[in-house]
Every structure is written in C-alpha cells, then in structure tokens.
Amino acid sequence: MAVKIKRERPDQRRHHRVTAPLFVTYAGQRLKAFDWSLGGLRVDGLTGALPAIGAEIPLQLTLPFQGFDVTFEVLGEVVRSDQAKSVLAVRFKQIGERERELMTHFIDELVRGSMMNVEDTIQRIDVPVTPASLQPDVNPLKKVPVKRWPVKALIMSSIYGVLGMAVFGYTALLSYSNFFRIEVQTAVITAPVETVSAQAEGRITWAAAKPGDDVRSGTVIAKLTDNQLEREIELAEITVRERKAQLIFLKRKQADEIEKVQGLANVELRGVQQNRIEIESLLAQLKAAEALHWRLSTLHRKGFTTDSLLENAEKQAASMRALLEAKQVEMKSRVELATQNVGKRYFNGSAMVGDTEQIEAQVHLAEQEVTLNQERHQALITHRDRLAVRAPFDGTVIEMPHVDKGSIKKGDTVAIIEQRQLRQVTAYLNQDEVLRVGLGDEALLYVPALGETTKGVVTKIDRTTGFVQEEMRQQNPGYRWRGPVDRTAKVMLSFIDTEKVRDVDKYRSGLPVVVVFPQRSSNALIAAIRQRFITATR
C-alpha cells in the first residue's frame, strides 16, 4: 500500500495560537476568547455596535492559572470587525512586561503538554518531507510523466557545464596572457612638455592666454616687469629729452650765428666794393701822377722846370703805385677769404670773426648724443620685451602656477606648455618586464576612458632613467639604486594609425592606457630556438 503524506505550508504566525480559557471584559460584557496568543485574541458573540477597524479599545483579561484568576488590563487595536457574525479580532498594542511573561509561561506550559492540548501546535513544526513513490520507474523514458522529468537536474547540469567552460576559458586566457603577452596598466598618453622660466626677478603680468588655451610659437604668455629695468628706461627717456632740448638750443644758436655771419658778410661785401672803388680811384690817380711825371720829365730835359718838381712828381707816382698795389693785395685777400668763409666767418681787417664751425660741430655732437641715447632707450625696451615669456612652439598652456600681478624670482616656473600634436604612449615597466619587450614590437593599446583600441609600435626603451635616481647634490652627492620590482623602466610607443588619433582633444595627454606587449623570452637558448623556428617557417 502506498504511503500518502500530506504536505502543508508552514504557519506564518509569529506566536502559538491556543484555545485555553481566557476571559475578556469589554463594554460591560464578559466573554470567553475563541482563541488567543501573545499577539492578540478573537472574541465571538459580542452584542451591540462593534468598534471600527483601527480603533484602540481597553480590554480586561482574566486568565485562570493554577487555581487563581489573574486579571490585568491591556490596550488593543481592532484588526477585524464583523458586525453580522459578532466577531471581533484585536491585536495587543500595549501590555505590561509582567503580564506578557505570565502569558508566555502559560503558553509554554501548554506547548510542552504540561497543562492541556494546543491547537495548531503541529502546524508550527515544519519538517519538509519529499514524497516517495513505491512504484518502480517507467521504462522507456518517453513513458515517464512530464511532472517526473529531471528538469532541475538538466538545468543545473547545463549551468555547471557553462560555468566550467567559462572557468577553463578564463584559465586558458590567463595562461596565454601570462606566458605569451605582457599586460601593463601603468601607461599614459604623453606629449612633449616645455617649462618656461623667468629670466629675471620682478612682477609677472598675464597676457590674454590662459591655462587650456592654444598658443602659437612666439606668442607672449606673460610680461615680466623688472623695477630696476623700468627705472633705467625712464632715466633713458629723460636723457633723450634732455639731449633733444640741448640740440634745439644749439640749432637756434647756430641759426643766430649764421644770421650774424651773413650780416657781417654783407658788410664785408660792401667793404670789398668800396675797396674796388678805391682801387679804381688810385688807378686814376696813378695815371695822373705818371702823366704829370712824364710832362715834368719832358720839361726838365728842355730846362723848363726844376729838379725838385720832377722829384716830387716821381715820388707821388711811386707812392700812388705802392698804395694801389697794397689796395690790390688787400682786395685779393679779402675776396679769397670771403670766398672760403662764406657764411662761416668774417674778417674785420685784423682778425677772423665768427663761431659758426664750432657751433656746427657742437650741433653734430648733440645729434650723435641724441641718436645714441635713443638707441640705448630702444635697447632697454628690447631687453624688456625679451624678458616677456613667450611660447617656444605651437602648443597648449597646461599650467600657470603664479598669480597675476604677483612677484616672481629668477628661474621660477612661469608656464608649462605642451605640444599636443606630438603624442606618444609612455609605459612604465619593472626590470623583469622590460627584458621581454623589444624595439619595433607592435603592441595593443586600449584607452579605458574612451573604450577604444588601437595599435602602437615600440620606438624607445629606457631602463636606467628611472632605475638610477640622482639625489640632491647639496645633501648627498651620488646615486641611489632602486629595487628591481619598481616600475623604473620606460617604454615609448608611437601610434600606428595616426588618422585615428588625429583628434588631440579626444586623445589628449594624461589619458590612462592599457598596453599589451608580445612577450619575448629572456632566455638565450629559448630565444635562439624560437628564432630558428620563425626562420624555418618563413
């Protein structure tokens, strides 16, 4: 005979429900509770209007316990109210601690069987039992009912199979990655960076460029104001104005002197004309004296005149001849001097008068001084322009550490400029990993921030730059060797697909990169065998 087992769902109540005597007094009516527990009770047979659901009502409970009636009061909340059936269910909302302990002890005694049977006690004991069939399995499988198919076993077997394949695949991937590939997560996109420093001490003033702006080569990023240089520029400006004022004075003096000499030259010209007139008069007088001497000589030979008259006539002719020659020599000299010193000097008969040439030399010197001071002033301005911080190449301003109008010292960093067009990938490897990377190897580059993958080629391997760290010479001259597990080796990679990374704002420096290198063997024997195998396959 087959065994039939009835399986019921476990009871969801929080407390045991008992039917032991419990008397409830409400609204002057004393009734016996139909059933009750530590959470509440149900009363049947109430007369009159019943309270609504959710109403709080005071109850007086009487519990017969070991020959005594224990009476106490509780505050309950109506959870079910059926006026037609006169049924009222109440949940205990406020009950004393001692009263609760009494009810708990009472119910525990009932559950243990020390007092009386408890309804629903069997329902609280939830022991799952799998139904067992006494009939043998049906053969073949197609005659098995659908409800007895091992669906759960098949589903779990499929899940375990898929999980097993995933585990084996992941294990194979890890083995391939560890033995044939090197995955380096300490890589970043980098670009050439130039640090521009201050050439002098002074005050910095920012130009239009700000961090993040693109600048052209030679663009002024910041201007440097040197107080000493500004003072020299101001003094140079004052000197130029002073020399110009002196030049103006000398030119006015030169103009006055020229005007004066020109006036004297006019006087000299009139003197020359007068001298010419005197020469012409002397010539006429000389001709008259010579004619008189000739007539007296003729008369003297005939005996019509005396010797004294002849001698006087001869003396007068000689005197007139000498005076004429003197006037002619003076005339010649004055003409020559006038010709050579026109507008410069004047001969007053005894000395040369006029400072035109000296004043002209002073004017020329003043002009040279003005020119030299202007050149000095321009040199100072040019030097001030040279102090301005300019972009060394076409790039992007990354950082400007000093504030606008702030003081700065010589050698302080004014701006950091990055040349974003020349980008590459810099990977940091430890000393064991760098032995397995070769020049010209193609590597897979994955940019997590963009979710994109591209390829690169190894262009440079630097093992010692980070491996040997030079300390401050003032403290401890020398070198300190770092551990081989530190990522002190740098490997530079260039992008193969330059068209893909043309957008410098997208593939900008600073983005993290995961680099997967093809792993080379560091063992010479294995490397030789591998090389021979590659050569043979080719």
C-alpha positions as CSV (number, residue, x, y, z in Angstrom):
1,M,0.0,0.0,0.0
2,A,1.4,3.4,-1.0
3,V,2.2,5.8,1.8
4,K,0.3,9.1,1.4
5,I,1.8,12.1,3.0
6,K,0.0,15.5,3.1
7,R,2.4,18.5,3.0
8,E,1.1,21.8,4.1
9,R,2.7,25.2,4.1
10,P,4.3,26.3,7.4
11,D,2.3,28.6,9.6
12,Q,3.2,32.3,9.2
13,R,2.0,33.4,12.6
14,R,4.6,34.8,15.0
15,H,3.0,33.2,18.1
16,H,1.3,30.0,19.0
17,R,-2.5,30.2,18.9
18,V,-4.2,28.5,21.9
19,T,-7.8,27.9,22.9
20,A,-7.2,27.7,26.6
21,P,-9.7,29.6,28.8
22,L,-9.2,33.4,28.7
23,F,-12.0,35.7,29.6
24,V,-12.3,39.1,28.1
25,T,-14.3,42.0,29.6
26,Y,-15.3,44.8,27.1
27,A,-18.1,47.3,27.3
28,G,-19.6,45.6,30.3
29,Q,-19.6,42.2,28.6
30,R,-17.6,39.2,29.8
31,L,-16.9,36.6,27.2
32,K,-14.5,33.8,26.6
33,A,-11.9,34.3,23.9
34,F,-12.4,32.0,21.0
35,D,-8.6,31.7,20.5
36,W,-5.7,33.9,21.6
37,S,-1.9,34.3,21.5
38,L,0.7,36.6,22.7
39,G,-0.1,38.9,19.8
40,G,-3.9,39.2,20.2
41,L,-7.2,37.4,20.5
42,R,-10.6,36.8,18.9
43,V,-14.0,37.2,20.6
44,D,-17.3,35.8,19.3
45,G,-20.8,36.8,20.5
46,L,-20.5,40.4,21.3
47,T,-23.7,42.4,21.3
48,G,-24.2,46.0,20.3
49,A,-22.2,48.0,17.9
50,L,-18.7,46.8,17.3
51,P,-15.7,49.3,17.1
52,A,-14.3,50.1,13.7
53,I,-11.0,48.6,12.3
54,G,-8.0,50.5,13.7
55,A,-9.8,51.7,16.8
56,E,-8.0,51.4,20.1
57,I,-10.0,49.8,22.8
58,P,-9.3,48.9,26.5
59,L,-9.7,45.3,27.5
60,Q,-9.7,43.5,30.8
61,L,-8.3,40.0,30.6
62,T,-8.8,37.2,33.2
63,L,-6.5,34.2,32.9
64,P,-7.2,31.1,35.1
65,F,-3.8,30.0,36.2
66,Q,-3.1,27.2,38.7
67,G,-6.4,27.7,40.6
68,F,-6.3,31.5,40.6
69,D,-7.8,34.1,38.3
70,V,-5.2,36.6,37.2
71,T,-6.8,39.8,35.9
72,F,-5.0,42.6,34.1
73,E,-5.7,45.3,31.6
74,V,-4.3,45.7,28.1
75,L,-4.8,48.2,25.2
76,G,-5.8,46.6,21.9
77,E,-6.2,47.7,18.3
78,V,-9.1,46.3,16.3
79,V,-7.9,44.4,13.2
80,R,-11.1,42.7,12.2
81,S,-14.7,43.6,13.0
82,D,-17.7,41.6,11.6
83,Q,-21.0,43.0,12.9
84,A,-23.0,40.3,11.2
85,K,-21.2,37.4,12.9
86,S,-20.5,39.4,16.1
87,V,-16.8,38.6,15.7
88,L,-14.1,41.0,16.9
89,A,-10.3,40.4,16.4
90,V,-7.9,42.5,18.4
91,R,-4.1,43.0,18.3
92,F,-2.4,43.7,21.6
93,K,-0.9,47.2,21.3
94,Q,0.1,47.9,24.9
95,I,0.7,45.2,27.5
96,G,2.7,45.1,30.7
97,E,6.0,43.2,30.9
98,R,4.9,41.0,33.8
99,E,1.6,40.2,32.1
100,R,3.4,39.2,29.0
101,E,5.8,37.0,30.9
102,L,2.8,35.3,32.6
103,M,1.1,34.7,29.2
104,T,4.3,33.4,27.7
105,H,4.8,30.9,30.6
106,F,1.2,29.8,30.3
107,I,1.5,29.1,26.6
108,D,4.9,27.4,27.0
109,E,3.4,25.0,29.5
110,L,0.6,24.3,27.1
111,V,3.1,23.6,24.3
112,R,5.1,21.2,26.4
113,G,1.9,19.4,27.2
114,S,2.1,20.0,30.9
115,M,-1.3,21.6,31.0
116,M,-3.5,20.8,28.0
117,N,-3.5,20.2,24.2
118,V,-2.7,23.1,22.0
119,E,-4.4,23.7,18.7
120,D,-2.2,24.4,15.7
121,T,0.9,23.2,17.5
122,I,1.6,20.5,14.9
123,Q,1.4,23.2,12.2
124,R,4.3,25.1,13.8
125,I,6.6,22.1,13.4
126,D,7.7,22.4,9.8
127,V,9.6,19.3,8.7
128,P,9.8,19.0,4.9
129,V,9.3,15.5,3.6
130,T,9.9,14.5,0.0
131,P,7.1,12.4,-1.4
132,A,8.3,8.8,-2.1
133,S,6.7,6.6,-4.6
134,L,6.6,2.8,-4.1
135,Q,6.1,2.2,-7.9
136,P,9.2,1.4,-10.0
137,D,10.4,3.8,-12.6
138,V,8.7,3.5,-16.0
139,N,10.9,2.3,-18.9
140,P,11.4,3.7,-21.5
141,L,11.8,7.4,-20.7
142,K,9.2,8.6,-23.1
143,K,6.5,7.0,-20.9
144,V,7.6,8.9,-17.8
145,P,5.1,11.7,-17.0
146,V,6.2,15.2,-17.6
147,K,5.9,16.1,-14.0
148,R,8.6,13.5,-13.2
149,W,11.1,14.7,-15.8
150,P,14.5,15.7,-14.3
151,V,14.2,19.3,-15.5
152,K,16.0,20.7,-12.5
153,A,18.9,18.3,-12.9
154,L,19.2,19.1,-16.6
155,I,19.2,22.9,-15.9
156,M,21.8,22.6,-13.1
157,S,23.9,20.4,-15.3
158,S,23.8,22.9,-18.1
159,I,24.6,25.8,-15.7
160,Y,27.6,23.8,-14.3
161,G,28.7,23.0,-17.8
162,V,28.6,26.6,-18.9
163,L,30.4,27.7,-15.7
164,G,33.0,25.0,-16.3
165,M,33.7,26.1,-19.8
166,A,33.9,29.8,-18.6
167,V,36.4,28.8,-15.9
168,F,38.5,26.7,-18.3
169,G,38.4,29.5,-20.9
170,Y,39.4,32.1,-18.4
171,T,42.2,29.9,-17.2
172,A,43.4,29.5,-20.8
173,L,43.2,33.2,-21.3
174,L,45.2,33.9,-18.2
175,S,47.8,31.3,-19.2
176,Y,48.1,32.9,-22.7
177,S,48.3,36.4,-21.2
178,N,51.0,35.4,-18.6
179,F,53.2,33.3,-21.0
180,F,52.7,35.0,-24.4
181,R,51.6,38.5,-23.6
182,I,52.5,41.2,-21.0
183,E,49.7,43.5,-19.9
184,V,50.8,46.8,-18.5
185,Q,48.2,49.1,-16.9
186,T,50.8,51.7,-15.8
187,A,50.8,53.6,-19.2
188,V,49.6,57.0,-20.2
189,I,49.4,59.2,-23.3
190,T,52.1,61.8,-23.1
191,A,53.3,64.8,-25.2
192,P,56.5,67.0,-25.1
193,V,56.2,69.5,-22.3
194,E,58.3,72.6,-22.0
195,T,58.8,74.6,-18.8
196,V,59.2,78.3,-19.3
197,S,61.1,80.1,-16.5
198,A,61.5,83.7,-15.6
199,Q,64.8,85.3,-16.8
200,A,64.8,88.0,-14.1
201,E,63.3,89.0,-10.8
202,G,60.2,91.2,-10.9
203,R,56.4,91.2,-11.2
204,I,54.5,89.0,-13.6
205,T,51.6,90.2,-15.6
206,W,49.5,87.7,-17.6
207,A,48.7,88.2,-21.2
208,A,45.5,87.0,-23.0
209,A,46.5,83.3,-22.8
210,K,45.0,81.2,-20.0
211,P,45.5,77.6,-19.0
212,G,44.0,75.4,-21.6
213,D,44.4,77.9,-24.5
214,D,46.2,77.0,-27.7
215,V,49.1,79.4,-28.4
216,R,51.3,79.9,-31.4
217,S,55.1,79.9,-31.4
218,G,56.4,83.3,-30.1
219,T,53.0,84.3,-28.5
220,V,53.5,86.4,-25.3
221,I,52.1,84.4,-22.4
222,A,53.2,86.8,-19.6
223,K,55.1,90.0,-19.3
224,L,57.8,90.4,-16.7
225,T,58.3,93.9,-15.1
226,D,61.7,94.5,-13.6
227,N,61.7,97.6,-11.4
228,Q,65.4,98.3,-12.0
229,L,65.0,98.0,-15.7
230,E,61.9,100.2,-15.7
231,R,63.9,102.8,-13.8
232,E,66.7,102.7,-16.4
233,I,64.1,103.0,-19.2
234,E,62.6,106.1,-17.5
235,L,66.1,107.6,-17.0
236,A,66.9,106.9,-20.6
237,E,63.8,108.7,-21.7
238,I,64.7,111.7,-19.6
239,T,68.2,111.7,-21.1
240,V,66.8,111.6,-24.6
241,R,64.6,114.5,-23.9
242,E,67.5,116.4,-22.3
243,R,69.7,115.8,-25.3
244,K,67.0,116.9,-27.7
245,A,66.5,120.1,-25.7
246,Q,70.2,120.8,-25.9
247,L,70.2,120.1,-29.6
248,I,67.3,122.5,-30.1
249,F,69.3,125.2,-28.2
250,L,72.4,124.6,-30.3
251,K,70.5,124.7,-33.5
252,R,69.0,128.0,-32.5
253,K,72.4,129.3,-31.6
254,Q,73.7,128.1,-34.9
255,A,70.9,129.9,-36.8
256,D,71.7,133.1,-34.9
257,E,75.4,132.7,-35.6
258,I,74.7,132.1,-39.3
259,E,72.5,135.1,-39.4
260,K,75.2,137.1,-37.7
261,V,77.9,135.9,-40.2
262,Q,75.6,136.6,-43.1
263,G,75.2,140.2,-41.8
264,L,78.9,140.6,-41.5
265,A,79.4,139.0,-44.9
266,N,77.1,141.7,-46.3
267,V,79.3,144.3,-44.6
268,E,82.4,142.6,-46.0
269,L,80.8,142.7,-49.4
270,R,80.2,146.4,-49.2
271,G,83.8,146.8,-47.9
272,V,85.1,144.9,-51.0
273,Q,83.0,147.0,-53.3
274,Q,84.4,150.1,-51.5
275,N,87.9,148.8,-51.8
276,R,87.3,148.2,-55.5
277,I,86.2,151.8,-55.9
278,E,89.3,153.0,-54.0
279,I,91.5,150.8,-56.3
280,E,89.8,152.4,-59.3
281,S,90.4,155.8,-57.8
282,L,94.1,155.0,-57.1
283,L,94.5,153.8,-60.6
284,A,93.2,157.1,-61.9
285,Q,95.4,159.0,-59.5
286,L,98.4,156.8,-60.5
287,K,97.8,157.6,-64.2
288,A,97.5,161.3,-63.4
289,A,100.8,161.2,-61.4
290,E,102.6,159.2,-64.1
291,A,101.3,161.7,-66.7
292,L,102.5,164.6,-64.6
293,H,105.9,162.9,-64.1
294,W,106.2,162.4,-67.9
295,R,105.4,166.0,-68.6
296,L,107.8,167.3,-66.0
297,S,110.5,164.9,-67.3
298,T,110.0,166.4,-70.8
299,L,110.1,169.9,-69.5
300,H,113.1,169.1,-67.3
301,R,115.1,167.9,-70.3
302,K,114.3,171.1,-72.1
303,G,115.2,173.1,-69.0
304,F,111.8,174.5,-68.4
305,T,111.3,173.0,-64.8
306,T,113.3,172.4,-61.7
307,D,114.7,169.2,-60.3
308,S,112.5,169.4,-57.2
309,L,109.3,169.5,-59.1
310,L,110.4,166.4,-61.0
311,E,111.4,164.5,-57.9
312,N,108.1,165.4,-56.2
313,A,106.2,164.2,-59.2
314,E,108.2,160.9,-59.3
315,K,107.7,160.4,-55.5
316,Q,104.0,161.0,-55.8
317,A,103.7,158.5,-58.7
318,A,105.7,155.8,-56.7
319,S,103.6,156.5,-53.6
320,M,100.4,156.1,-55.6
321,R,101.8,152.9,-57.2
322,A,102.6,151.4,-53.8
323,L,99.2,152.4,-52.4
324,L,97.5,150.9,-55.4
325,E,99.4,147.6,-55.0
326,A,98.5,147.5,-51.3
327,K,94.9,148.0,-52.1
328,Q,95.0,145.3,-54.8
329,V,96.7,142.9,-52.4
330,E,94.1,143.6,-49.7
331,M,91.3,143.3,-52.3
332,K,92.7,139.9,-53.4
333,S,93.0,138.7,-49.8
334,R,89.5,139.9,-48.8
335,V,88.0,138.2,-51.9
336,E,89.8,134.9,-51.2
337,L,88.7,135.0,-47.5
338,A,85.2,135.9,-48.5
339,T,85.1,133.0,-51.0
340,Q,86.5,130.4,-48.5
341,N,84.4,131.5,-45.4
342,V,81.1,132.5,-46.9
343,G,78.5,132.1,-44.1
344,K,81.1,130.9,-41.6
345,R,83.5,133.6,-40.5
346,Y,84.2,137.3,-41.2
347,F,87.5,139.2,-41.4
348,N,87.2,142.5,-39.8
349,G,90.5,143.7,-41.2
350,S,92.7,142.5,-38.3
351,A,91.2,139.1,-37.2
352,M,88.6,136.5,-38.2
353,V,85.2,136.9,-36.5
354,G,82.6,134.1,-36.2
355,D,81.9,130.7,-34.4
356,T,79.8,129.0,-37.0
357,E,82.0,126.0,-37.4
358,Q,82.4,125.4,-33.7
359,I,78.6,125.7,-33.2
360,E,78.1,123.3,-36.1
361,A,80.4,120.8,-34.5
362,Q,78.5,121.1,-31.3
363,V,75.2,120.6,-33.1
364,H,76.6,117.5,-34.8
365,L,77.8,116.1,-31.4
366,A,74.4,116.8,-29.9
367,E,72.7,115.0,-32.7
368,Q,75.0,112.0,-32.2
369,E,74.3,112.0,-28.4
370,V,70.5,112.1,-29.1
371,T,70.9,109.2,-31.5
372,L,73.0,107.2,-29.1
373,N,70.6,107.8,-26.2
374,Q,67.6,106.8,-28.4
375,E,69.4,103.6,-29.3
376,R,70.2,103.0,-25.6
377,H,66.5,103.6,-24.7
378,Q,65.4,101.2,-27.5
379,A,67.9,98.6,-26.3
380,L,66.4,98.7,-22.8
381,I,62.9,98.4,-24.3
382,T,64.0,95.5,-26.4
383,H,65.5,93.9,-23.4
384,R,62.2,94.3,-21.6
385,D,60.5,92.6,-24.5
386,R,63.0,89.8,-24.3
387,L,62.1,89.3,-20.6
388,A,58.5,88.5,-21.7
389,V,57.6,84.8,-21.5
390,R,56.8,83.5,-25.0
391,A,55.6,80.2,-26.3
392,P,58.6,78.2,-27.6
393,F,56.4,76.3,-30.0
394,D,52.8,75.8,-31.1
395,G,51.1,74.1,-28.2
396,T,48.7,74.4,-25.3
397,V,49.2,76.1,-22.0
398,I,48.9,73.5,-19.3
399,E,49.6,75.4,-16.1
400,M,50.5,78.9,-14.9
401,P,51.5,78.4,-11.3
402,H,51.9,82.1,-10.3
403,V,49.1,84.6,-9.8
404,D,48.6,87.7,-12.0
405,K,50.5,90.8,-10.8
406,G,52.5,88.6,-8.4
407,S,56.2,88.7,-7.6
408,I,58.5,86.2,-9.1
409,K,62.2,85.3,-8.8
410,K,64.7,84.4,-11.5
411,G,64.4,80.8,-12.5
412,D,60.8,80.3,-11.2
413,T,58.4,78.4,-13.5
414,V,56.1,80.8,-15.3
415,A,54.2,78.5,-17.5
416,I,54.1,74.9,-18.7
417,I,53.4,74.4,-22.4
418,E,52.5,71.1,-24.0
419,Q,53.0,70.2,-27.7
420,R,49.9,68.1,-28.1
421,Q,50.5,67.3,-31.7
422,L,53.5,65.1,-31.0
423,R,51.8,62.5,-28.8
424,Q,53.0,59.1,-27.8
425,V,52.4,56.4,-25.1
426,T,54.7,56.1,-22.2
427,A,54.5,52.7,-20.4
428,Y,56.3,52.1,-17.0
429,L,57.6,48.6,-16.6
430,N,59.6,46.9,-13.9
431,Q,63.1,45.5,-14.5
432,D,61.8,42.0,-15.2
433,E,59.1,43.0,-17.7
434,V,61.4,45.3,-19.7
435,L,63.6,42.3,-20.6
436,R,60.7,40.8,-22.5
437,V,60.0,43.8,-24.7
438,G,61.8,44.6,-27.9
439,L,62.2,47.6,-30.3
440,G,59.8,47.6,-33.2
441,D,57.3,45.3,-31.4
442,E,53.7,46.0,-32.2
443,A,51.5,46.4,-29.1
444,L,47.8,46.7,-28.5
445,L,46.8,50.0,-26.9
446,Y,43.5,50.1,-25.0
447,V,42.2,53.5,-23.7
448,P,39.7,52.7,-20.9
449,A,38.4,56.3,-20.7
450,L,37.3,56.2,-24.4
451,G,36.6,52.5,-24.7
452,E,38.7,52.3,-27.9
453,T,41.6,50.1,-29.0
454,T,44.4,50.9,-31.4
455,K,47.9,49.8,-32.1
456,G,51.3,51.1,-31.4
457,V,55.0,50.3,-32.1
458,V,57.8,50.4,-29.6
459,T,60.2,53.2,-30.5
460,K,62.4,53.6,-27.4
461,I,63.3,51.5,-24.3
462,D,64.8,53.3,-21.4
463,R,65.8,51.1,-18.5
464,T,68.1,53.4,-16.5
465,T,66.4,56.8,-16.3
466,G,64.1,55.7,-13.5
467,F,66.3,52.9,-12.2
468,V,69.1,55.2,-11.2
469,Q,67.8,58.2,-9.2
470,E,70.1,61.2,-8.8
471,E,69.7,62.8,-5.4
472,M,70.2,66.4,-4.4
473,R,73.9,67.1,-4.6
474,Q,73.7,69.5,-1.7
475,Q,72.5,66.8,0.6
476,N,74.0,63.6,-0.6
477,P,76.0,63.6,-3.9
478,G,75.8,60.4,-5.8
479,Y,73.2,57.9,-6.9
480,R,70.7,55.5,-5.2
481,W,69.8,52.2,-6.8
482,R,66.1,51.3,-6.6
483,G,64.6,47.9,-6.4
484,P,64.0,45.7,-9.4
485,V,60.3,45.3,-8.8
486,D,59.7,49.1,-9.0
487,R,58.4,50.4,-12.3
488,T,61.5,52.2,-13.2
489,A,61.8,51.4,-16.9
490,K,60.1,53.5,-19.5
491,V,59.0,52.2,-22.9
492,M,57.9,54.7,-25.6
493,L,55.3,53.7,-28.2
494,S,54.1,55.7,-31.2
495,F,50.7,55.3,-32.7
496,I,50.5,53.3,-35.9
497,D,47.1,54.6,-37.0
498,T,47.8,58.3,-36.9
499,E,44.5,59.2,-38.6
500,K,42.5,57.6,-35.8
501,V,44.2,59.6,-33.1
502,R,44.3,62.9,-35.0
503,D,41.7,64.5,-32.6
504,V,44.1,65.9,-30.0
505,D,41.2,66.9,-27.7
506,K,39.9,63.3,-27.7
507,Y,43.3,61.5,-27.4
508,R,44.8,64.1,-25.1
509,S,47.8,63.6,-22.9
510,G,47.1,62.2,-19.5
511,L,44.6,59.6,-20.5
512,P,45.4,56.1,-19.0
513,V,46.3,53.4,-21.4
514,V,46.5,49.6,-21.0
515,V,49.3,48.2,-23.2
516,V,49.5,44.6,-24.2
517,F,53.1,43.7,-25.3
518,P,54.1,40.5,-27.1
519,Q,56.3,38.7,-24.6
520,R,59.8,37.8,-25.7
521,S,61.9,35.2,-23.9
522,S,64.8,36.4,-21.8
523,N,66.5,33.0,-22.1
524,A,69.1,33.0,-24.8
525,L,68.6,29.3,-25.7
526,I,64.8,29.6,-26.0
527,A,65.2,32.8,-28.0
528,A,67.6,31.1,-30.4
529,I,65.3,28.1,-30.9
530,R,62.4,30.5,-31.4
531,Q,64.3,32.5,-34.0
532,R,65.3,29.4,-35.9
533,F,61.7,28.2,-35.9
534,I,60.5,31.6,-37.2
535,T,63.2,31.5,-39.9
536,A,62.2,27.9,-40.9
537,T,58.6,28.7,-41.2
538,R,59.3,31.7,-43.4
